[in-house]
Amino acid sequence: MKKATAIAAVLLAAVLSSSITQGQDQKKDTKPAPAIGTPSPAKTAAESASEIAEKAAYKKAAETKDPKQRAAAFEAFIGKYPDSKGKISALQQIVAAHGEAGDHAKVEEAGERLLGLDPDNIRVMALVAVQKRNRAYRGEDTELLGRRVRELGEKGLALLPAWLKPTGIDDNQFQRLRAELSTIFTDSVAFGAFAAKDYKTARDNYLKTFSQHPDNFFETYYLGVASLEMTPLDPKGFWYVAKALNIASTLKNTKAVAAILAYGKGRYEAFKGNDDGWDQIVAAAVKQKQPPGDFLANIKKK
């Protein structure tokens, strides 16, 4: 789970990149006012005062040091100025503040609200997908969460090729961020497919993410299970399950070790007719990064 936390931190930092600006500071229309309906000086002064007050409220919220209080201040800002041009920016600030406070549930909730106004925000899409996937990993409504995670993943992958470099980051940072987002969205599609029992799609996408993160427990285990549950099954799934077993053992997760061992060895015996070779697969996978080239040749179905 450390990797998921690190990814979330990177995305939260990106949410508050220099590309985010307060809506009121955007360039205004410089066309001359029409002759008919020109507001009176008193009305213009009143509107200017309102704008000044709105900017002051935003600035005060942004300068609040405590993240929980900052989130509350921006919520109050949105409540007072629901039609503000700075509403999207305020929501971005709320997402980041909840992330700084470590409140993942509120990060997800605020992120979904933000996507309601800015549906193509790639970084927030990835952040929300990570939060929802992590909830599903903890045993919450896997099917419902999986559908949303897959939706975000598919949309993110479709948008990513045309995504332009945001201001405030250099070319190398942009390429690294793009690669990480691609991995998140691919993993999201894989997890959503797995939750829907679309095991072939899950296997195909997990293979892509596994090549980048061969020591990630969840990706490795789900890849193994998807490979063994698809029709026809992919025998390489035995190796991925064995690798996940080793990772769980390293993490000293005894419950996971017992569950994975029962599943993997049971499926292996059902496939081969006995457990000959299972222990050797588990032992060899400790140092291996991929199934060996002769792996399939050494497994013979009963």
C-alpha positions in Angstrom: 0.0 0.0 0.0 3.0 2.3 0.3 3.2 2.7 -3.4 -0.5 3.7 -3.6 0.1 6.3 -0.9 3.1 7.7 -2.8 1.1 7.9 -6.0 -1.7 9.8 -4.3 0.8 12.2 -2.8 2.2 13.0 -6.3 -1.2 13.5 -7.8 -2.3 15.8 -4.9 0.8 17.9 -5.4 0.1 18.0 -9.1 -3.5 19.2 -8.4 -2.0 22.4 -7.0 0.5 23.0 -9.8 1.0 26.5 -11.1 -1.6 25.8 -13.9 -4.3 26.4 -11.3 -5.3 30.0 -11.1 -8.1 31.8 -9.3 -11.0 32.2 -11.7 -11.4 35.9 -11.0 -7.9 36.6 -12.3 -8.5 35.3 -15.7 -8.3 37.7 -18.6 -11.4 39.7 -18.9 -13.3 40.6 -22.1 -11.9 43.9 -23.4 -14.6 44.7 -25.9 -16.3 48.1 -25.4 -19.6 48.0 -23.5 -22.7 48.4 -25.6 -24.3 51.8 -25.8 -27.7 50.4 -24.7 -27.9 49.0 -21.2 -24.6 50.5 -19.9 -24.7 50.1 -16.1 -24.8 53.2 -13.9 -21.6 54.2 -12.1 -23.2 53.2 -8.8 -23.9 49.6 -10.1 -20.4 49.3 -11.5 -19.0 50.3 -8.2 -21.1 47.8 -6.4 -20.0 45.0 -8.8 -16.4 46.0 -8.3 -16.8 45.9 -4.5 -18.3 42.4 -4.8 -15.4 41.2 -6.9 -12.9 42.6 -4.4 -14.7 40.9 -1.5 -14.7 37.6 -3.4 -11.0 37.8 -4.2 -10.3 38.6 -0.5 -12.3 35.6 0.6 -10.4 33.3 -1.7 -7.0 34.8 -0.7 -7.9 34.4 3.0 -8.9 30.7 2.5 -5.8 30.0 0.5 -3.6 31.4 3.3 -5.2 29.3 6.0 -2.3 27.0 7.3 -4.3 24.2 8.9 -5.5 21.9 6.0 -8.8 21.0 7.6 -9.6 24.6 8.3 -8.4 25.5 4.8 -10.8 23.0 3.3 -13.6 24.4 5.4 -12.7 27.9 4.4 -13.0 27.0 0.7 -16.2 25.2 1.3 -17.5 28.4 2.8 -16.2 30.3 -0.2 -18.1 28.1 -2.6 -21.2 28.4 -0.4 -21.1 32.2 -0.5 -20.0 32.4 -4.1 -21.6 29.4 -5.9 -21.3 31.0 -9.3 -17.7 32.2 -8.9 -15.3 31.8 -11.7 -12.9 30.5 -9.1 -15.2 27.6 -8.1 -13.1 24.9 -9.9 -9.9 26.3 -8.4 -11.5 26.3 -4.9 -12.5 22.6 -5.3 -8.9 21.8 -6.4 -7.8 23.5 -3.2 -10.3 21.4 -1.2 -9.0 18.2 -2.7 -5.4 19.1 -1.9 -6.3 20.2 1.6 -8.0 16.9 2.4 -5.1 15.1 1.0 -2.7 17.0 3.2 -4.8 16.2 6.2 -4.8 12.5 5.2 -8.6 12.3 4.8 -8.9 9.9 1.8 -12.7 9.7 1.9 -13.0 13.5 1.6 -10.4 13.5 -1.1 -12.5 11.1 -3.2 -15.7 13.0 -2.5 -14.3 16.4 -3.4 -12.6 14.9 -6.4 -15.9 13.6 -7.7 -17.4 17.0 -7.2 -14.6 18.5 -9.1 -15.0 16.1 -12.0 -18.6 17.1 -12.1 -17.4 20.6 -13.2 -14.2 19.7 -14.9 -14.8 16.2 -16.2 -11.6 15.9 -18.3 -9.2 16.8 -15.5 -6.8 13.9 -16.0 -4.9 14.2 -12.7 -8.0 14.3 -10.6 -9.5 11.4 -12.5 -6.4 9.3 -11.6 -6.5 10.5 -8.0 -10.2 9.5 -7.6 -9.5 6.1 -9.3 -6.7 5.3 -6.9 -8.9 6.2 -3.9 -11.8 4.1 -5.1 -9.6 1.1 -6.0 -8.0 1.2 -2.6 -11.4 1.1 -1.0 -12.2 -1.9 -3.0 -9.0 -3.5 -2.0 -10.2 -3.1 1.6 -13.3 -5.2 0.9 -15.9 -2.5 0.2 -18.4 -2.7 -2.7 -16.0 -4.1 -5.2 -18.5 -4.4 -8.1 -19.8 -0.8 -7.8 -16.4 0.7 -7.2 -14.9 -1.4 -10.0 -17.3 0.0 -12.6 -16.4 3.6 -11.7 -12.7 2.8 -11.6 -12.8 1.2 -15.0 -14.8 4.1 -16.4 -12.1 6.5 -15.2 -9.3 4.3 -16.5 -10.8 4.0 -20.0 -11.5 7.7 -20.2 -8.1 8.6 -18.9 -6.3 6.4 -21.4 -8.4 8.0 -24.2 -7.6 11.5 -23.1 -3.9 11.0 -22.3 -2.4 11.1 -25.8 -3.7 14.6 -26.4 -2.9 15.9 -22.9 -0.7 19.0 -23.1 2.1 19.7 -20.8 0.9 21.8 -17.8 2.8 24.9 -16.9 5.2 24.7 -14.0 6.8 21.3 -14.9 9.7 20.6 -17.3 9.7 18.0 -20.1 11.2 15.2 -18.0 8.7 15.7 -15.2 5.9 15.7 -17.7 7.1 12.5 -19.3 7.3 10.8 -15.8 3.9 12.1 -14.8 2.4 10.9 -18.1 3.9 7.5 -17.7 2.6 7.2 -14.1 -0.9 8.3 -15.2 -0.8 5.8 -18.0 0.0 3.1 -15.4 -2.7 4.2 -13.1 -5.4 4.2 -15.8 -4.2 0.9 -17.2 -4.4 -0.6 -13.7 -7.8 0.9 -13.3 -9.1 -0.8 -16.4 -7.6 -4.0 -15.2 -9.1 -3.8 -11.8 -12.5 -2.8 -13.1 -12.5 -5.7 -15.6 -11.5 -8.1 -12.8 -14.3 -6.9 -10.6 -16.7 -7.6 -13.5 -15.2 -11.0 -14.0 -13.8 -10.0 -17.4 -10.7 -11.9 -16.6 -9.0 -11.8 -20.1 -9.2 -8.0 -20.2 -8.0 -7.9 -16.6 -5.1 -10.2 -17.4 -4.0 -8.3 -20.5 -4.0 -5.0 -18.7 -2.3 -6.3 -15.5 0.5 -7.7 -17.7 1.3 -4.1 -18.7 1.4 -2.7 -15.2 3.2 -5.7 -13.8 6.1 -5.1 -16.2 6.6 -1.7 -14.5 5.9 -2.8 -10.9 6.9 -6.5 -10.5 7.0 -6.2 -6.7 3.5 -4.8 -6.3 1.4 -7.3 -4.3 -2.1 -6.4 -5.5 -1.2 -6.1 -9.2 0.8 -9.4 -9.1 -1.9 -11.3 -7.2 -4.8 -10.1 -9.3 -2.8 -10.8 -12.5 -2.3 -14.4 -11.3 -6.0 -14.9 -10.4 -7.2 -13.3 -13.6 -4.8 -15.6 -15.6 -6.1 -18.7 -13.8 -9.8 -17.8 -14.0 -10.0 -16.8 -17.6 -11.1 -19.4 -20.2 -9.0 -21.1 -21.2 -6.7 -20.4 -18.3 -3.2 -19.1 -18.7 -0.8 -21.5 -16.8 1.6 -18.6 -16.3 -0.9 -17.5 -13.6 0.6 -20.1 -11.3 3.9 -18.2 -11.4 2.2 -14.9 -10.7 0.3 -16.4 -7.8 3.6 -17.9 -6.5 5.2 -14.5 -6.8 2.4 -12.8 -4.9 2.8 -15.5 -2.2 6.4 -14.5 -1.8 5.6 -10.8 -1.7 2.9 -11.5 1.0 5.5 -13.5 3.0 8.0 -10.6 2.8 5.3 -8.3 4.0 4.6 -10.8 6.9 0.9 -10.9 6.0 0.2 -14.4 7.3 -3.5 -14.3 6.4 -2.7 -13.4 2.8 0.0 -16.1 2.7 -2.5 -18.8 3.9 -5.2 -17.7 1.5 -2.9 -17.4 -1.5 -1.3 -20.8 -0.8 -4.7 -22.5 -0.5 -5.9 -20.9 -3.8 -2.7 -21.3 -5.8 -1.8 -24.8 -4.8 -5.5 -25.9 -5.1 -5.7 -24.6 -8.6 -2.4 -26.1 -9.5 -3.4 -29.6 -8.3 -6.7 -29.3 -10.2 -4.9 -28.4 -13.4 -2.0 -30.9 -13.2 -3.5 -33.7 -11.2 -1.0 -33.4 -8.4 1.2 -30.9 -6.6 4.5 -32.0 -8.1 6.6 -28.9 -8.9 4.5 -26.4 -7.0 7.1 -25.9 -4.2 9.8 -25.4 -6.8 7.8 -22.7 -8.6 7.3 -20.8 -5.3 11.0 -21.1 -4.4 12.2 -20.0 -7.8 9.8 -17.1 -8.1 11.6 -15.4 -5.1 14.4 -14.1 -7.3 12.7 -14.1 -10.7 11.1 -11.0 -12.2 9.2 -12.7 -14.9 8.1 -16.3 -15.6 11.1 -18.1 -17.1 11.1 -18.9 -20.8 10.6 -22.6 -20.3 7.8 -22.2 -17.6 5.0 -23.5 -19.8 7.0 -26.4 -21.1 7.6 -27.6 -17.6 3.9 -27.6 -16.7 1.9 -30.4 -18.1 -1.8 -30.7 -17.7 -3.1 -34.0 -16.3 
